[in-house]
Amino acid sequence: MAHDLSTGESGDRSILTIKDIALLAQVSTATVSNVLNGRHDQVGPETRDKVMKIVKDTHYKPNRVAKSLRTSRTHTIGVIVEDITVFNTPPIVNGINLFAERHHYHIILNDLGLHSKIGHRFEEIARFKREIDAELDVMLSLQIDGIIYVGLHPRDVSGIVSRVSKPIVYADCYSRDTGQPSVVYDDRTATFEATRMLIRSGHREIAVISGPADSAATQSRLAGYKEALLEEGIEFQPARVQEGTWEYDSGVALCKQILSCTPRVTAVMAHNDLMAVGAMNAAQEEDLRVPGDLSVVGFDDRDFSQYTSPGLTTVRLPLRQMGYAAAEKLLTLPDKTEQAGAQIELPCELIVRSSAGILID
């Protein structure tokens, strides 16, 4: 017996259910469910093709609300970013979105805008705890399957996110007090490799313009620098490490200070690209050639780094991969607040351009 689908005055087809597809295909609703959910090993190829042709011809769309009621999942990921304007955040969100597209999920994005409020004064975030809790409540009211929290900067964000009744994964930050999983990058190994590259290019007098001393990223990058010196038999000299602020101006000022106090230095490593560009410009103001007289290495591979003159040798962060990995990890977690999860560290990539060269005696 042939079955037809009625249409309204506008020509739109009536809302279809799995039962309708099963009736048209003359199979059970269980068979249609197996086909739609990818359980192809339970359905013969001819039946599968028949069902999929009807799905295509009728423009059938699954009822997401009904499915979420059955499965307690909405295929929606909540993404809370501390500030969308910070350079690391958009690529991480892009990676999350890429995973969502490939696996038929949606994302809901909430921007806390913290950088405009506190800058790098991360200790002041506690003042916004009530505001963050309110944003979390709104996010949780939207029936999301879980949350990805994207930090301003690699650091411990323990205590910032609380009362979360859904799985959570941290990206570009971590929370030691809960044991919840996080996705970060391995800046210690990256700095080790960058330092070793300079040493093997003939540089033994290598200065550092670091980030603030209380930054976890600063400590990781200094550890990689010291490890490379030790491996190559070079004594670590604390006077060659100058503490910066992550800003361009500190790169300028500290490079000039390094050049005046330690004139034998042949290379400068800065803990981010802004300070590295400041160091390059400071060297050029002192009539030094980069890299002829002074090699400079940065960290982050910001968009502008390839356009400096000379092009900046730096470390590229795996930001999109971090977002993708965070979403992938989130969907493997049980639906509870206490998740044991190890920190995932992704490798960085050393990008060699023209600002670092071989030392010629």
Stockholm file with secondary structure:
# STOCKHOLM 1.0

chainA/1-361         MAHDLSTGESGDRSILTIKDIALLAQVSTATVSNVLNGRHDQVGPETRDKVMKIVKDTHYKPNRVAKSLRTSRTHTIGVIVEDITVFNTPPIVNGINLFAERHHYHIILNDLGLHSKIGHRFEEIARFKREIDAELDVMLSLQIDGIIYVGLHPRDVSGIVSRVSKPIVYADCYSRDTGQPSVVYDDRTATFEATRMLIRSGHREIAVISGPADSAATQSRLAGYKEALLEEGIEFQPARVQEGTWEYDSGVALCKQILSCTPRVTAVMAHNDLMAVGAMNAAQEEDLRVPGDLSVVGFDDRDFSQYTSPGLTTVRLPLRQMGYAAAEKLLTLPDKTEQAGAQIELPCELIVRSSAGILID
#=GR chainA/1-361 SS CCCCCCBCTTSCBCCCCHHHHHHHHTSCHHHHHHHHTTCGGGSCHHHHHHHHHHHHHHTCCCCHHHHHHHHSCCSEEEEEESCTTSTTHHHHHHHHHHHHHHTTCEEEEEECCHHHHHTTCGGGGGGGHHHHHHHHHHHHHTCCSEEEEECSSSSBCTTTSCSCCSCEEEESSBCTTTCCCEEEECHHHHHHHHHHHHHHTTCCCEEEEECCTTCHHHHHHHHHHHHHHHHTTCCCCGGGEEECCSSHHHHHHHHHHHHHHCTTCCEEEESSHHHHHHHHHHHHHTTCCTTTTCEEECSBCCGGGGGSSSCCBEEECCHHHHHHHHHHHHTTSCSSSCCCCCEEEECCEEECCSSSCCCCC
#=GC SS_cons         CCCCCCBCTTSCBCCCCHHHHHHHHTSCHHHHHHHHTTCGGGSCHHHHHHHHHHHHHHTCCCCHHHHHHHHSCCSEEEEEESCTTSTTHHHHHHHHHHHHHHTTCEEEEEECCHHHHHTTCGGGGGGGHHHHHHHHHHHHHTCCSEEEEECSSSSBCTTTSCSCCSCEEEESSBCTTTCCCEEEECHHHHHHHHHHHHHHTTCCCEEEEECCTTCHHHHHHHHHHHHHHHHTTCCCCGGGEEECCSSHHHHHHHHHHHHHHCTTCCEEEESSHHHHHHHHHHHHHTTCCTTTTCEEECSBCCGGGGGSSSCCBEEECCHHHHHHHHHHHHTTSCSSSCCCCCEEEECCEEECCSSSCCCCC
//
